[in-house]
Each structure stands twice: as structure tokens, then as C-alpha cells.
Amino acid sequence: MSAAINLVQPAVTDRSPTNRPMSHLTLSLFPGIDLLGRGFEAEGFPVVRGPDPLFGGDIRSFHVPAGRFDGVIGGPPCPDFSKARRGSPPTGYGLEMIGEYIRLVEEAKPLWWLMENVPGVPDVKIPGYSHQRLDINSRELGSKQNRHRHFQYGHSQGHVISIPRLPKSMEWEPCCIASEGRRTNKRDWNQFCRLQGLSDGIDLDNLTLSARYRAVGNGVPIYMAQALARAILDAKPPSEVRICGCGCGREIGGRAQYAVPACRKRMQRRRDTKDGNQVTSRKTE
């Protein structure tokens, strides 16, 4: 998929991350059918989509110029970090693709970046950017789908984002997963799409039914993407907002360090790993 965008470049000579006009032009990596990008587009972001294997593309041969994009979004392949592996060893492909994501952020030099993945993904630290890790469940955004995802966010000026949460809905549906299309008891196609934020389904007639479920199930729910896009539009310096010490994006007040008990436990687990679960730029290795 591609997006044709005509830009009139402003008459400036310095397009460094700290001194350039904000266009919200966003590069979407590993897009697939790009539900993540669709959510950003719904909030007014112009989105350019990078190559994807679904359409014969290979990110390893993809390069971008510096200073053209304000943001980079994307979700590198997650099977190596997913509980669905059920004991099978990781292939290494997941870490390779995270490395490609880091490479392209370093090439693009955006103001900010956002990476999506499953809870088991390592922390991604990129020099020159702050780091924030947010865990979000679809049910905290008003959906019935029980879908838990982690987002990592970095900003060149250290800004942080905050996501308002709702009490989790008591009536819920299982997570939409890529393999559901192979099941005999799979949910209706339109219902499956609605849970992912596609109100009227999506035209994927060029794919087999199983591949359609996989393409939609691999995506970020559009309403979740919209919540993140709105948060990025409202990103603030740390001096203007207090967020939970675990980085989850929940605002806190008073003397509190953590928003909920789970946040304190999360920080304890991170301390126990002693940074063993972290990926950094190749330049620092």
C-alpha cells in the first residue's frame, strides 16, 4: 500500500529535530494493511507507508532521507516475543526487524517515534530520544475486545504522552488473533473487523479468507491507534505533567509514584531483569 502526498517544502535551511516546522508527516513501517496508520490518519496525520512483505516489499533495502518525517510509527513482527510460541525457540527474525526499525528512525531523525508490539518485546532505547513504555488493553478504551499491547515512545525533546483510561468493560470478547481464520469456530468476518475498529469490514478480495483474518488480526485496533495519535498531538514536557513511574502513560497526582499496584510490580520485574531485556541502537553496541 502507498500514500501519495504532495508537499510544499517551507523555505528553511535547518530541518533538525529541534528546529523545523511541524507537519505531522508520519512514516509507517511494517504497515501490512496499516490499521495503525489509519488511526493516525483519522486524527489528521498524513501517513506515508513503507514496504511490507504482504505486498512484496523488503524493509532491509528501504532508506529514507533525514528531516522529512515528524514521526515514525510501526510494529515489527512479534512472533518471537509472543506467548503463542509455546516453548519453541525464537528465530531471531523479531530482533532483526526491531534493528531495522531502529535503523530507519536513526536515518529519518524524526521528532518522535512510536513502536507497537506484544508485552514480551524488549525495551527499545534509541540515542537522542527519551523512552516511555505504555501498556494498553482495548477494554480500557471502551472496546469489548480483550487485546493487550505495549507501545514504546521516544521524543527528541523528552516530551511524554498520557492515555486516558476507562474502567475495563465487564463484557468482553477474546483477542482478535492472526490465526483465527484457520479455526472452524471463527467469528463472523464483519464482527472480527468491527472489534478491530473497521465498522464496515475491509475489501481484501485479493487475499484468501485465512489471509484476510491474518491481515486484520495482525493490525493495531484503529480506536487504539487514534488514542495514541491524540496523545502524541498533546505530548508535553515532563515538567508539565506527572505520569506513572513505570512509564505506562497514566497520570498521577500527589505523592504517588505509581498509578496502580500492577505498575509497581512491573517496575520490580524490570529491576530483576537488570536491563537484560533491552535493545539499543547498533551504534552503541
N, C-alpha and C positions, 0 to 999 in steps of 0.2 A: 504494500500500500504506500502511497505517497501523497504529499500535500503540496500543491503549487502555491507559493506565496510570493507576491511581488513586493519588494521593499524599496523604499526611497531612503537611501543612506543619509543620515544627518551630516552636516558639514562640521565634523570634529576630527581631530587627529589622534587624540588619546582615547582608545576604547578599552582601557584596562578595567578590571572588575570594579574598581572603586571610583572610576570617573568616566561614565558613559551613560547615555540616555536609556531609560528603562522601556523596552518594548514588550516585555513578557514573552518574547520569542523563545520557544522551548523545543529542544531536541528530544525525541522519544526513542530510546534504544530498546532492543528486543521487543518490538511492538506487537507481534502477532497480528490480531485484528484490532489491537490497541484500544481496549476499553479504558485503560488508564489515560491515554491521550484524549479520548472522547470526553472524559470527565473534566479534564483541563480546558478543552475547547468550550464546553458548556459554561465555564466560568470566564470566558473571554480571552483565553490564552491562544495565540496562533501556534500550531504544533507542526513540526516537520518530523517525519518518521524515517528512522534509519532502516538498514536492511534487516531482513528476517528470513530464517530458513523456510518458513511457510510459503514464501514467495521466491525462493531460490537465492536469497541473499546470504552473505557471509560477513559478519561484523569484523572479522580479523583482517580484512582488506579494506576496511572503511576508515576514512580520515575526515576531519573537519577543521576549518580554519579557526584560529583563536579570536575571541572577542565578538563573535557574531550572535551567539546564543546567550540569553539571560539565564536560562535554566536547562538542566539535563535531567530527564526522568527515565525510569526503566526498571524492569525486573528480570535480572539474569536467571537462566534456568535453575530450578530449585530442587530436582530430584535427589541430588547428592546430600542435601541438608534436610530432607523430609523424613518424617517417621514412617512414611509409606514404603521406605526401602526395606523395612522389616529385617534388619540384620545383614543385608547384602552390603559389601564394601563400596564406598564411594568410587566413582570412576575418575575423579579429578577434573571432569569437564566443568563442574559448577565453579570451582576455584579459578579455572582458566577464563571462564566467561566474566566472573567478577573482575579479574585482572584486565579484561578488555574494557569493561565499564570504567574502571579507574583510568585506564589509558586515555579514553575519549574525554573524560572530564578534564584531565590534565591538558589535553590538546585544545579543547574548547574554551577553557578558562571562563566558565560562566560565573555569574554572581552566586548561584546556589545549585545544589543538586539534590535529587531525591531518588532513593533506591528502594524497591519493594522486594520482599521475599518471605519465606516461611520463618517461624520462630527459631528454627535451628541454624539459621545462617550466621556466619561470623560477623563481628563488628567490622565495619569498613572505615578506615581512617585515611583521609587524603590531606597531604600537607597544604597549608594555606586556607583550610576550611575548619569551621567548628564541627562538632559531631553531636548529633542528637538521635536517639533511638526511640521510636514510638511503637507501642503495641496497640492494635485496634481490632475490635471484634465488630462485625457488621451489625450485630444486635445492639451495640451501643450507639448506632446511628439510625435506629428506627426500623431496621430490616428484620425479617424473621429468619434470615439465613445465619447459621452459626459458623461464621468464617473468621478465623483468627489470622491476622497478617502483621508482619513487622515492617516498618518503614524507617529508613535511616536518612537523615537530612544534614546537609552541611551548607554553611553560608560564609562567604569570604569576609564578611564584616561581623561575624559572630551572632547574627540575629537568630532568634528562636521562634518556633511555631507552637501554637496551642490548639488542641482539638476539643471542642465542647462535647461532652459525653451525655447520653441519656441512660436511664436505668435499662438494663437488658430486658428485652421483651421476653415474657414467660412462655409464650407460644413460639416455637421455633422449628425451623427446617434444617436438616443436615446440610453440611457444606456442599456446594456445587464443585465437584472434582472432575478432572480431565477424563478419568476412566469411566465415568458414569454411562457414557454412550454404549459401552460394551455389556452393560448389565441387562438382564431380562426384565427387571423391575424398575427400570429407569423412569425418572419423572418425565411428564409431558414436555416436549421441546419448548413450547411457549412459556410454561411455568418455569422451566430451568432458566430461560433467558430473563424472565421478569425478576427472578431472585438476584440476577447479576446486574439489574438496573436497565435492561433493554425492554421497554414497555411493549413493543410490538415485534419482538424477535429480531432477527437479522438475516439478510439474504446471503446465504453461503451455499448456494445450489451447486457450486463447482466442487464442493467437498462432499465426501461420504457422510452419512449420518453420524458415524462414530467420530469422524474428524471434526464435525461441527461441534459436537459436545466438547471435544478436547479443546478446540479453539476458544470457545466461550468459557469453559471451566478454568482454563489457564489464566484468564484475564482478571484484573482488579475490578470489583464491582464499581459501576460508574458513580454511584452515590458516594462511595468511599473516596474515589478519586476527586470528586467535587469538594468534599470536606477538606481534603488536603490542599487542593488548589486555593480554596478560600483562606485557609490558614497561612499559606505562603504569601498571598496578597496582603495579609495582615501581620506578617512577621515583624517582630520588634527586637530592639536591643535588649540584652539581659537586664539592663538597669530599669527597664520599663515594665517588666512582668516577671513574676516568680513562678517557675514551673517545678514540678516534682523532681527530686534529686536523681531519680533513675532515668530522667530524660523522656518519659512517656508522653509528655505534652499536656498533662493535666495541670491546671493552675492550682496553686496552693496559697494559703494565707497564714497570718500569724507566725508562730514559731515552728510550724510544721516543716519537716524536710521531705516527707513522702505523702502522696495523695491517699493511697490505700495500703493495707498490710501487704498485698501482693508485690507492691513496689519495693518495700523493704526487703522482702525475700529475694526479689530479683537482683538487687544490689549485692546481697550476700553471696548469691551464686556466682556473680561476676567476680567478686573478690576471691572466691575459692578457686576460680579458674586461672587467676593471676595472668590475665591477658593472653592466655593460650588460645583463645578463640577470637582471633583478630587478623584482618587482612589489611595491609598498608600498601602504599604506592611502591611500585618496583624501584623507584628512585631512592627509596630509603632502605631497601633490603640489602 
